[in-house]
Amino acid sequence: MKFSICANPSIALFMLIAFVLAPASFYAAPLPQSAPKISVNGSFAAGKIQRGRTVQASVVMDVPSGYHINSNHPLEKFLIPTQLTVEAPKGIRLGPVIYPRAVLRSFKFSKNKVSVYEGRATMRFNVTVPRSFATGSTEVKVRVRYQSCNDEVCFPPQTRDVSLWVNVE
């Protein structure tokens, strides 16, 4: 007596292939997307500053291709703006932060255009050291809060701290 699961070998082969491939297509979960690695660096235009003078500071964010961060004035209420806050020693005066010009883009997650920074985003502000300030190395702390996204999804906001050092003469 000959036992056969299926009388037609072509159907049996199809069933075997379908059984082998089914787990890969039906049970495979999509890989979770992760936020991009965005570098945040800061510097002064000069390594030294004389008391009573002003020097410009810059904070640079490098956003990988295929990603963006929301501008400091996003057009949608649900998007988190990029914010740079600066903390300096007592007596040092800080100028307002000047953000880069944003670009407007369309993405799958929004019906409207979105105001974003792509590639390299540079934020600038002035630091004025009073004549009475002590000489030596001093630290200016900056904190950048931003939300990165790709074409399909926005990631949770992140905060990065950077210390900028300058020698006061």
Biotite code that builds the C-alpha atoms (Angstrom):
import biotite.structure as struc

atoms = struc.array([
    struc.Atom([0.000, 0.000, 0.000], chain_id="A", res_id=1, res_name="MET", atom_name="CA", element="C"),
    struc.Atom([1.369, 3.384, -1.048], chain_id="A", res_id=2, res_name="LYS", atom_name="CA", element="C"),
    struc.Atom([0.606, 6.365, 1.232], chain_id="A", res_id=3, res_name="PHE", atom_name="CA", element="C"),
    struc.Atom([0.476, 9.860, -0.297], chain_id="A", res_id=4, res_name="SER", atom_name="CA", element="C"),
    struc.Atom([-0.402, 13.204, 1.273], chain_id="A", res_id=5, res_name="ILE", atom_name="CA", element="C"),
    struc.Atom([-1.308, 14.652, -2.069], chain_id="A", res_id=6, res_name="CYS", atom_name="CA", element="C"),
    struc.Atom([-1.915, 12.883, -5.307], chain_id="A", res_id=7, res_name="ALA", atom_name="CA", element="C"),
    struc.Atom([-0.470, 15.756, -7.360], chain_id="A", res_id=8, res_name="ASN", atom_name="CA", element="C"),
    struc.Atom([3.316, 16.319, -6.829], chain_id="A", res_id=9, res_name="PRO", atom_name="CA", element="C"),
    struc.Atom([3.066, 19.939, -8.012], chain_id="A", res_id=10, res_name="SER", atom_name="CA", element="C"),
    struc.Atom([0.529, 20.769, -5.316], chain_id="A", res_id=11, res_name="ILE", atom_name="CA", element="C"),
    struc.Atom([2.636, 18.980, -2.705], chain_id="A", res_id=12, res_name="ALA", atom_name="CA", element="C"),
    struc.Atom([5.702, 21.034, -3.703], chain_id="A", res_id=13, res_name="LEU", atom_name="CA", element="C"),
    struc.Atom([3.673, 24.254, -3.581], chain_id="A", res_id=14, res_name="PHE", atom_name="CA", element="C"),
    struc.Atom([2.353, 23.382, -0.113], chain_id="A", res_id=15, res_name="MET", atom_name="CA", element="C"),
    struc.Atom([5.875, 22.618, 1.124], chain_id="A", res_id=16, res_name="LEU", atom_name="CA", element="C"),
    struc.Atom([7.231, 25.950, -0.175], chain_id="A", res_id=17, res_name="ILE", atom_name="CA", element="C"),
    struc.Atom([4.253, 27.846, 1.278], chain_id="A", res_id=18, res_name="ALA", atom_name="CA", element="C"),
    struc.Atom([4.784, 26.155, 4.654], chain_id="A", res_id=19, res_name="PHE", atom_name="CA", element="C"),
    struc.Atom([8.488, 27.037, 4.701], chain_id="A", res_id=20, res_name="VAL", atom_name="CA", element="C"),
    struc.Atom([7.996, 30.645, 3.625], chain_id="A", res_id=21, res_name="LEU", atom_name="CA", element="C"),
    struc.Atom([4.869, 31.395, 5.667], chain_id="A", res_id=22, res_name="ALA", atom_name="CA", element="C"),
    struc.Atom([6.652, 32.109, 8.956], chain_id="A", res_id=23, res_name="PRO", atom_name="CA", element="C"),
    struc.Atom([8.915, 34.661, 7.308], chain_id="A", res_id=24, res_name="ALA", atom_name="CA", element="C"),
    struc.Atom([6.073, 36.596, 5.760], chain_id="A", res_id=25, res_name="SER", atom_name="CA", element="C"),
    struc.Atom([3.276, 36.201, 8.337], chain_id="A", res_id=26, res_name="PHE", atom_name="CA", element="C"),
    struc.Atom([5.130, 36.238, 11.609], chain_id="A", res_id=27, res_name="TYR", atom_name="CA", element="C"),
    struc.Atom([8.082, 38.520, 10.988], chain_id="A", res_id=28, res_name="ALA", atom_name="CA", element="C"),
    struc.Atom([7.713, 41.790, 12.878], chain_id="A", res_id=29, res_name="ALA", atom_name="CA", element="C"),
    struc.Atom([8.998, 44.934, 11.215], chain_id="A", res_id=30, res_name="PRO", atom_name="CA", element="C"),
    struc.Atom([12.309, 46.046, 12.600], chain_id="A", res_id=31, res_name="LEU", atom_name="CA", element="C"),
    struc.Atom([11.896, 48.989, 14.959], chain_id="A", res_id=32, res_name="PRO", atom_name="CA", element="C"),
    struc.Atom([13.332, 52.199, 13.625], chain_id="A", res_id=33, res_name="GLN", atom_name="CA", element="C"),
    struc.Atom([15.791, 54.013, 15.798], chain_id="A", res_id=34, res_name="SER", atom_name="CA", element="C"),
    struc.Atom([16.656, 57.675, 16.052], chain_id="A", res_id=35, res_name="ALA", atom_name="CA", element="C"),
    struc.Atom([19.637, 58.817, 13.980], chain_id="A", res_id=36, res_name="PRO", atom_name="CA", element="C"),
    struc.Atom([23.030, 59.594, 15.487], chain_id="A", res_id=37, res_name="LYS", atom_name="CA", element="C"),
    struc.Atom([23.132, 63.393, 15.422], chain_id="A", res_id=38, res_name="ILE", atom_name="CA", element="C"),
    struc.Atom([26.411, 64.979, 16.423], chain_id="A", res_id=39, res_name="SER", atom_name="CA", element="C"),
    struc.Atom([26.258, 68.196, 18.445], chain_id="A", res_id=40, res_name="VAL", atom_name="CA", element="C"),
    struc.Atom([29.433, 70.271, 18.818], chain_id="A", res_id=41, res_name="ASN", atom_name="CA", element="C"),
    struc.Atom([30.149, 73.792, 19.931], chain_id="A", res_id=42, res_name="GLY", atom_name="CA", element="C"),
    struc.Atom([32.983, 76.275, 19.729], chain_id="A", res_id=43, res_name="SER", atom_name="CA", element="C"),
    struc.Atom([33.934, 79.922, 20.020], chain_id="A", res_id=44, res_name="PHE", atom_name="CA", element="C"),
    struc.Atom([35.131, 81.925, 17.012], chain_id="A", res_id=45, res_name="ALA", atom_name="CA", element="C"),
    struc.Atom([38.353, 82.504, 18.964], chain_id="A", res_id=46, res_name="ALA", atom_name="CA", element="C"),
    struc.Atom([39.998, 80.449, 21.709], chain_id="A", res_id=47, res_name="GLY", atom_name="CA", element="C"),
    struc.Atom([40.765, 83.616, 23.686], chain_id="A", res_id=48, res_name="LYS", atom_name="CA", element="C"),
    struc.Atom([38.724, 86.684, 24.527], chain_id="A", res_id=49, res_name="ILE", atom_name="CA", element="C"),
    struc.Atom([39.825, 89.913, 26.131], chain_id="A", res_id=50, res_name="GLN", atom_name="CA", element="C"),
    struc.Atom([37.817, 91.282, 29.021], chain_id="A", res_id=51, res_name="ARG", atom_name="CA", element="C"),
    struc.Atom([35.337, 93.882, 27.818], chain_id="A", res_id=52, res_name="GLY", atom_name="CA", element="C"),
    struc.Atom([34.995, 92.193, 24.406], chain_id="A", res_id=53, res_name="ARG", atom_name="CA", element="C"),
    struc.Atom([32.465, 90.039, 22.609], chain_id="A", res_id=54, res_name="THR", atom_name="CA", element="C"),
    struc.Atom([33.031, 86.709, 20.885], chain_id="A", res_id=55, res_name="VAL", atom_name="CA", element="C"),
    struc.Atom([30.636, 84.640, 18.796], chain_id="A", res_id=56, res_name="GLN", atom_name="CA", element="C"),
    struc.Atom([29.836, 81.050, 19.781], chain_id="A", res_id=57, res_name="ALA", atom_name="CA", element="C"),
    struc.Atom([28.444, 78.372, 17.472], chain_id="A", res_id=58, res_name="SER", atom_name="CA", element="C"),
    struc.Atom([26.645, 75.107, 18.077], chain_id="A", res_id=59, res_name="VAL", atom_name="CA", element="C"),
    struc.Atom([26.612, 72.767, 15.087], chain_id="A", res_id=60, res_name="VAL", atom_name="CA", element="C"),
    struc.Atom([24.288, 69.807, 14.598], chain_id="A", res_id=61, res_name="MET", atom_name="CA", element="C"),
    struc.Atom([25.059, 67.303, 11.849], chain_id="A", res_id=62, res_name="ASP", atom_name="CA", element="C"),
    struc.Atom([21.910, 65.449, 10.772], chain_id="A", res_id=63, res_name="VAL", atom_name="CA", element="C"),
    struc.Atom([22.456, 62.294, 8.672], chain_id="A", res_id=64, res_name="PRO", atom_name="CA", element="C"),
    struc.Atom([20.980, 62.048, 5.193], chain_id="A", res_id=65, res_name="SER", atom_name="CA", element="C"),
    struc.Atom([17.389, 60.789, 5.169], chain_id="A", res_id=66, res_name="GLY", atom_name="CA", element="C"),
    struc.Atom([16.614, 62.457, 8.505], chain_id="A", res_id=67, res_name="TYR", atom_name="CA", element="C"),
    struc.Atom([15.733, 65.959, 9.669], chain_id="A", res_id=68, res_name="HIS", atom_name="CA", element="C"),
    struc.Atom([15.092, 67.818, 12.908], chain_id="A", res_id=69, res_name="ILE", atom_name="CA", element="C"),
    struc.Atom([12.223, 70.188, 13.482], chain_id="A", res_id=70, res_name="ASN", atom_name="CA", element="C"),
    struc.Atom([13.102, 73.860, 13.230], chain_id="A", res_id=71, res_name="SER", atom_name="CA", element="C"),
    struc.Atom([12.891, 76.207, 16.201], chain_id="A", res_id=72, res_name="ASN", atom_name="CA", element="C"),
    struc.Atom([9.423, 77.226, 14.909], chain_id="A", res_id=73, res_name="HIS", atom_name="CA", element="C"),
    struc.Atom([7.627, 74.085, 13.682], chain_id="A", res_id=74, res_name="PRO", atom_name="CA", element="C"),
    struc.Atom([4.383, 74.687, 11.831], chain_id="A", res_id=75, res_name="LEU", atom_name="CA", element="C"),
    struc.Atom([2.494, 71.841, 13.557], chain_id="A", res_id=76, res_name="GLU", atom_name="CA", element="C"),
    struc.Atom([1.659, 71.963, 17.278], chain_id="A", res_id=77, res_name="LYS", atom_name="CA", element="C"),
    struc.Atom([2.499, 68.284, 17.799], chain_id="A", res_id=78, res_name="PHE", atom_name="CA", element="C"),
    struc.Atom([6.134, 68.726, 16.667], chain_id="A", res_id=79, res_name="LEU", atom_name="CA", element="C"),
    struc.Atom([8.838, 69.552, 19.214], chain_id="A", res_id=80, res_name="ILE", atom_name="CA", element="C"),
    struc.Atom([10.949, 72.623, 18.276], chain_id="A", res_id=81, res_name="PRO", atom_name="CA", element="C"),
    struc.Atom([14.718, 72.684, 18.327], chain_id="A", res_id=82, res_name="THR", atom_name="CA", element="C"),
    struc.Atom([15.751, 74.816, 21.308], chain_id="A", res_id=83, res_name="GLN", atom_name="CA", element="C"),
    struc.Atom([19.190, 75.994, 22.357], chain_id="A", res_id=84, res_name="LEU", atom_name="CA", element="C"),
    struc.Atom([19.537, 77.271, 25.919], chain_id="A", res_id=85, res_name="THR", atom_name="CA", element="C"),
    struc.Atom([22.749, 78.813, 27.174], chain_id="A", res_id=86, res_name="VAL", atom_name="CA", element="C"),
    struc.Atom([24.075, 79.078, 30.729], chain_id="A", res_id=87, res_name="GLU", atom_name="CA", element="C"),
    struc.Atom([27.099, 81.259, 31.472], chain_id="A", res_id=88, res_name="ALA", atom_name="CA", element="C"),
    struc.Atom([28.940, 82.344, 34.626], chain_id="A", res_id=89, res_name="PRO", atom_name="CA", element="C"),
    struc.Atom([27.559, 85.346, 36.465], chain_id="A", res_id=90, res_name="LYS", atom_name="CA", element="C"),
    struc.Atom([28.476, 88.623, 34.792], chain_id="A", res_id=91, res_name="GLY", atom_name="CA", element="C"),
    struc.Atom([28.789, 87.266, 31.254], chain_id="A", res_id=92, res_name="ILE", atom_name="CA", element="C"),
    struc.Atom([26.156, 88.653, 28.901], chain_id="A", res_id=93, res_name="ARG", atom_name="CA", element="C"),
    struc.Atom([24.604, 86.429, 26.272], chain_id="A", res_id=94, res_name="LEU", atom_name="CA", element="C"),
    struc.Atom([23.090, 87.571, 23.005], chain_id="A", res_id=95, res_name="GLY", atom_name="CA", element="C"),
    struc.Atom([20.000, 85.962, 21.502], chain_id="A", res_id=96, res_name="PRO", atom_name="CA", element="C"),
    struc.Atom([20.346, 82.644, 19.702], chain_id="A", res_id=97, res_name="VAL", atom_name="CA", element="C"),
    struc.Atom([20.269, 82.975, 15.928], chain_id="A", res_id=98, res_name="ILE", atom_name="CA", element="C"),
    struc.Atom([18.863, 79.826, 14.346], chain_id="A", res_id=99, res_name="TYR", atom_name="CA", element="C"),
    struc.Atom([19.514, 78.739, 10.758], chain_id="A", res_id=100, res_name="PRO", atom_name="CA", element="C"),
    struc.Atom([16.971, 79.258, 8.020], chain_id="A", res_id=101, res_name="ARG", atom_name="CA", element="C"),
    struc.Atom([14.547, 76.335, 7.931], chain_id="A", res_id=102, res_name="ALA", atom_name="CA", element="C"),
    struc.Atom([13.370, 74.537, 4.804], chain_id="A", res_id=103, res_name="VAL", atom_name="CA", element="C"),
    struc.Atom([9.777, 73.443, 4.170], chain_id="A", res_id=104, res_name="LEU", atom_name="CA", element="C"),
    struc.Atom([9.314, 69.785, 3.269], chain_id="A", res_id=105, res_name="ARG", atom_name="CA", element="C"),
    struc.Atom([6.421, 67.373, 2.775], chain_id="A", res_id=106, res_name="SER", atom_name="CA", element="C"),
    struc.Atom([6.485, 64.071, 4.677], chain_id="A", res_id=107, res_name="PHE", atom_name="CA", element="C"),
    struc.Atom([4.178, 61.056, 4.922], chain_id="A", res_id=108, res_name="LYS", atom_name="CA", element="C"),
    struc.Atom([3.348, 61.717, 8.586], chain_id="A", res_id=109, res_name="PHE", atom_name="CA", element="C"),
    struc.Atom([1.892, 65.206, 7.994], chain_id="A", res_id=110, res_name="SER", atom_name="CA", element="C"),
    struc.Atom([-0.698, 66.602, 5.613], chain_id="A", res_id=111, res_name="LYS", atom_name="CA", element="C"),
    struc.Atom([1.019, 69.995, 5.711], chain_id="A", res_id=112, res_name="ASN", atom_name="CA", element="C"),
    struc.Atom([4.563, 71.064, 4.967], chain_id="A", res_id=113, res_name="LYS", atom_name="CA", element="C"),
    struc.Atom([6.980, 70.829, 7.884], chain_id="A", res_id=114, res_name="VAL", atom_name="CA", element="C"),
    struc.Atom([9.638, 73.414, 8.854], chain_id="A", res_id=115, res_name="SER", atom_name="CA", element="C"),
    struc.Atom([12.912, 71.493, 9.329], chain_id="A", res_id=116, res_name="VAL", atom_name="CA", element="C"),
    struc.Atom([16.700, 71.558, 9.417], chain_id="A", res_id=117, res_name="TYR", atom_name="CA", element="C"),
    struc.Atom([18.587, 69.054, 7.284], chain_id="A", res_id=118, res_name="GLU", atom_name="CA", element="C"),
    struc.Atom([22.272, 68.291, 6.965], chain_id="A", res_id=119, res_name="GLY", atom_name="CA", element="C"),
    struc.Atom([24.274, 70.799, 9.001], chain_id="A", res_id=120, res_name="ARG", atom_name="CA", element="C"),
    struc.Atom([22.375, 73.211, 11.259], chain_id="A", res_id=121, res_name="ALA", atom_name="CA", element="C"),
    struc.Atom([24.420, 75.974, 12.911], chain_id="A", res_id=122, res_name="THR", atom_name="CA", element="C"),
    struc.Atom([23.065, 78.104, 15.751], chain_id="A", res_id=123, res_name="MET", atom_name="CA", element="C"),
    struc.Atom([24.995, 81.198, 16.860], chain_id="A", res_id=124, res_name="ARG", atom_name="CA", element="C"),
    struc.Atom([25.010, 83.570, 19.821], chain_id="A", res_id=125, res_name="PHE", atom_name="CA", element="C"),
    struc.Atom([27.330, 86.276, 21.185], chain_id="A", res_id=126, res_name="ASN", atom_name="CA", element="C"),
    struc.Atom([29.116, 86.148, 24.524], chain_id="A", res_id=127, res_name="VAL", atom_name="CA", element="C"),
    struc.Atom([30.286, 89.418, 26.098], chain_id="A", res_id=128, res_name="THR", atom_name="CA", element="C"),
    struc.Atom([32.812, 89.266, 28.934], chain_id="A", res_id=129, res_name="VAL", atom_name="CA", element="C"),
    struc.Atom([32.777, 92.324, 31.241], chain_id="A", res_id=130, res_name="PRO", atom_name="CA", element="C"),
    struc.Atom([36.017, 94.217, 31.999], chain_id="A", res_id=131, res_name="ARG", atom_name="CA", element="C"),
    struc.Atom([35.783, 93.168, 35.638], chain_id="A", res_id=132, res_name="SER", atom_name="CA", element="C"),
    struc.Atom([35.629, 89.437, 34.856], chain_id="A", res_id=133, res_name="PHE", atom_name="CA", element="C"),
    struc.Atom([38.451, 87.250, 36.220], chain_id="A", res_id=134, res_name="ALA", atom_name="CA", element="C"),
    struc.Atom([41.083, 85.976, 33.797], chain_id="A", res_id=135, res_name="THR", atom_name="CA", element="C"),
    struc.Atom([41.446, 82.281, 33.088], chain_id="A", res_id=136, res_name="GLY", atom_name="CA", element="C"),
    struc.Atom([39.426, 79.536, 31.475], chain_id="A", res_id=137, res_name="SER", atom_name="CA", element="C"),
    struc.Atom([35.654, 79.771, 31.757], chain_id="A", res_id=138, res_name="THR", atom_name="CA", element="C"),
    struc.Atom([32.834, 77.464, 30.733], chain_id="A", res_id=139, res_name="GLU", atom_name="CA", element="C"),
    struc.Atom([29.638, 78.271, 28.876], chain_id="A", res_id=140, res_name="VAL", atom_name="CA", element="C"),
    struc.Atom([27.112, 75.426, 28.966], chain_id="A", res_id=141, res_name="LYS", atom_name="CA", element="C"),
    struc.Atom([24.644, 74.841, 26.169], chain_id="A", res_id=142, res_name="VAL", atom_name="CA", element="C"),
    struc.Atom([21.717, 72.476, 26.051], chain_id="A", res_id=143, res_name="ARG", atom_name="CA", element="C"),
    struc.Atom([20.082, 71.479, 22.777], chain_id="A", res_id=144, res_name="VAL", atom_name="CA", element="C"),
    struc.Atom([16.647, 69.890, 22.755], chain_id="A", res_id=145, res_name="ARG", atom_name="CA", element="C"),
    struc.Atom([15.429, 68.538, 19.434], chain_id="A", res_id=146, res_name="TYR", atom_name="CA", element="C"),
    struc.Atom([13.152, 66.024, 17.763], chain_id="A", res_id=147, res_name="GLN", atom_name="CA", element="C"),
    struc.Atom([14.481, 64.041, 14.828], chain_id="A", res_id=148, res_name="SER", atom_name="CA", element="C"),
    struc.Atom([12.334, 62.395, 12.174], chain_id="A", res_id=149, res_name="CYS", atom_name="CA", element="C"),
    struc.Atom([12.560, 60.560, 8.892], chain_id="A", res_id=150, res_name="ASN", atom_name="CA", element="C"),
    struc.Atom([9.953, 60.505, 6.112], chain_id="A", res_id=151, res_name="ASP", atom_name="CA", element="C"),
    struc.Atom([7.606, 58.219, 8.031], chain_id="A", res_id=152, res_name="GLU", atom_name="CA", element="C"),
    struc.Atom([8.034, 58.748, 11.768], chain_id="A", res_id=153, res_name="VAL", atom_name="CA", element="C"),
    struc.Atom([9.233, 61.192, 14.407], chain_id="A", res_id=154, res_name="CYS", atom_name="CA", element="C"),
    struc.Atom([11.337, 59.911, 17.277], chain_id="A", res_id=155, res_name="PHE", atom_name="CA", element="C"),
    struc.Atom([11.087, 60.944, 20.950], chain_id="A", res_id=156, res_name="PRO", atom_name="CA", element="C"),
    struc.Atom([12.773, 64.272, 21.741], chain_id="A", res_id=157, res_name="PRO", atom_name="CA", element="C"),
    struc.Atom([16.401, 64.212, 22.859], chain_id="A", res_id=158, res_name="GLN", atom_name="CA", element="C"),
    struc.Atom([18.512, 66.609, 24.893], chain_id="A", res_id=159, res_name="THR", atom_name="CA", element="C"),
    struc.Atom([22.248, 67.057, 24.445], chain_id="A", res_id=160, res_name="ARG", atom_name="CA", element="C"),
    struc.Atom([24.574, 69.055, 26.698], chain_id="A", res_id=161, res_name="ASP", atom_name="CA", element="C"),
    struc.Atom([27.791, 70.617, 25.407], chain_id="A", res_id=162, res_name="VAL", atom_name="CA", element="C"),
    struc.Atom([30.434, 72.587, 27.307], chain_id="A", res_id=163, res_name="SER", atom_name="CA", element="C"),
    struc.Atom([32.210, 75.437, 25.522], chain_id="A", res_id=164, res_name="LEU", atom_name="CA", element="C"),
    struc.Atom([35.467, 76.676, 27.023], chain_id="A", res_id=165, res_name="TRP", atom_name="CA", element="C"),
    struc.Atom([37.162, 80.006, 26.355], chain_id="A", res_id=166, res_name="VAL", atom_name="CA", element="C"),
    struc.Atom([40.239, 81.669, 27.866], chain_id="A", res_id=167, res_name="ASN", atom_name="CA", element="C"),
    struc.Atom([39.580, 85.155, 29.241], chain_id="A", res_id=168, res_name="VAL", atom_name="CA", element="C"),
    struc.Atom([42.579, 87.520, 29.132], chain_id="A", res_id=169, res_name="GLU", atom_name="CA", element="C"),
])
